[in-house]
Amino acid sequence: MGFTTPSFDLTDLFARIERGDIQLPDFQRHYAWDEDRIRSLIVTVLRGYPVGALMVLDTRNEPMRFRPRPLTGAPNTGVNPGLLLLDGQQRLTTLYHCFRGEGRVNTKDFRNKKITRTFYVDVRKAVANELMPDEAVFAVNQDGMMRSHFGPDLDRIPDRATALEAGCIPVADLLFEDGTKALFELAASGDAELADAAVAFHNRILRPLAGYDIPIIRLSRETERAGVGQVFAQANSSGLQMDVFDLLTAVFASEDENFHLADDWAETEKLLRRHGALDAIGRTEFLSAVSLLATSLRGHASGTREDILSLSLPEYKDATKTLRVTMAEVASFLSERCILSHDQVPFSKQIVPLSVILARLVSEPGALSTQEAWDKINRWFWSGVFGELYGSSAVAQRSGRDVDEVVAWVLGTTDVEPKTVRDTEFRESRLLSADSTTGIFKALDALLMARGARDWRTGRVFDKNSFAELKPGFFPVFPLAWCEKNGVDPVLAASVLNRTPMGKRTEVVLEGRSPQRYLPRLQSKSILDDADFDAVLASHEIDPTTLHTSDWEGFFADRRERFIGMVEYAIGKPVIRDVNENDLGGGDEGPNAFVR
């Protein structure tokens, strides 16, 4: 088995895909990258960084040993390929969609919701620093609505002209004449700052992009079928890479040979592990918090990889001392909201900016002494949760902005609400699609407990004192087997509306029966009279009558309104009503909008 290592530029690769010269073996999985990975790859290419080699099998003038198929979105030319792509499908398909044509790619977000995105680059931001920042690349949906929290201050980019007015260029234009033409238009706009940025963009980004090559490992056509399988398996196995902690260890060792970052982290980790809700805060997350705090004290919070690696050892030590205390305050904040274990935290990534916000405010005398201050922090927290703004992997920019804006908002130096609060919107249909893997599911569980829900068997509230004994979970009110037998719409039966906090021993009593049958057993164990037992049921935002009569239709209609009210109170704005009673799977955030 032999191989060669040619390199092809992007336009050459795209042309080969278009004419069917590069295709996939049919055993390859389908395109699966989400929005965050797509944007990250675009940033990597525009920075001029390598994206890794592709691997292909040379099939020119050879009988097809594997059934070929085009890359997702490529034309089916009906010809046999000269190259079968063995490794690099996700990267090459992403580049093919984003850097040519309309630049439109059908993908999914971190929640697995089906979405369509088109990517733009902000010319000013792209050249503002020596290294092009991540936030220079942003996305819009199929209607041109902004879908990146760090894009220009526009609600919508419906066309190329609007993009140019904002100093932005479609990524799909950059390799072609339209991209060069757009830069000339920006240079001639009469805005001296924008003209300078356009020139810098041409020299630093556009010109290198035209010569951007991707190396190809081309296996010879004589490679045996078994050999292809072995190479494919090896190419798709994960290796070990140095993370930012390892790199920072080396940086600090150069400053002080007696300082060992691993030992210092071990001390921090002991403190964090006292609180179950902080179990997801590992060494990388903690370094992000350190960076956010250190840079915030300099003037602008930022927790990117580059910022972490720019930390000085004294900055690290000072921030770590503070955060070891405020992380415990975060655990108390979460505990007050009945979030007591890692499994209950809606979005662990939000803990990082929350810890830094508290660290900054604690240092300001009297900043946290008023209910208004805590109300603002609470609203920001639930806005981030119900807006699902901390669920993706690309939250570094939002975290930094939130630290700056929430601190200023709480201190009263600005009346402008933080962008996370402004960005948050919640659609009614999400109540019908949020499953146990989502932050929404966990948030509603926590909200019910924090609002005073009591265990049906014992009558006890759910809090840190009862948590270990009750072992609460978020269980179905109408058991799923019963729902199936009695014609309950599957969307309703599976929804969060049909869930409520129960102790583990309480849930066992249900045994798949209707509420009308299991409630008397629970009441007998609770030793409560009728009025007190109904009060316990009502503490779950439930009309007790609907349970006593097993009126599932009345239950779901009433519970939906109550949940909507809970969410509206938490985020301080109306829920968007988008449920069609004749199609419960529909709606912008309904079950049908997600990849299952």
Secondary structure, 3 states (H helix, E strand, C coil): CCEECCEEEHHHHHHHHHCCCEEEECCCCCCCCCHHHHHHHHHHHHCCCCCCCEEEEECCCCCCCCCEECCCCCCCCCCCCCEEEEECHHHHHHHHHHCCCCCEEEEECCCCEEEEEEEEEEHHHHCCCCCCCHHHEEEECCCCEECCCCCCCCCECCCHHHHHHCCEEEHHHCCCHHHHHHHHHHHCCCCHHHHHHHHHHHHHHHHHHHCCEEEEEEECCCCCHHHHHHHHHHHCCCCCCCCHHHHHHHHHHHHCCCCCHHHHHHHHHHHHCCCHHHCCCCHHHHHHHHHHHHHHHHCCCCCCHHHHHCCCHHHHHHHHHHHHHHHHHHHHHHHHCCCCCHHHCCCHHHHHHHHHHHHHHHCCCCCCCCHHHHHHHHHHHHHHHHCCCCCCCCCHHHHHHHHHHHHHHHHCCCCCCCHHHHHCCCEHHHHHCCCCCCHHHHHHHHHHHHCCCECCCCCCECCCCCHHHHCCEEEECCCHHHHHHCCCCHHHHHCHHHEEEECHHHHHHHCCCCHHHHHHHHHHHHCCCHHHHHHHHHCCCCCHHHHHCCCHHHHHHHHHHHHHHHHHHHHCCCCECCCECCECCCCCCCHHHECC
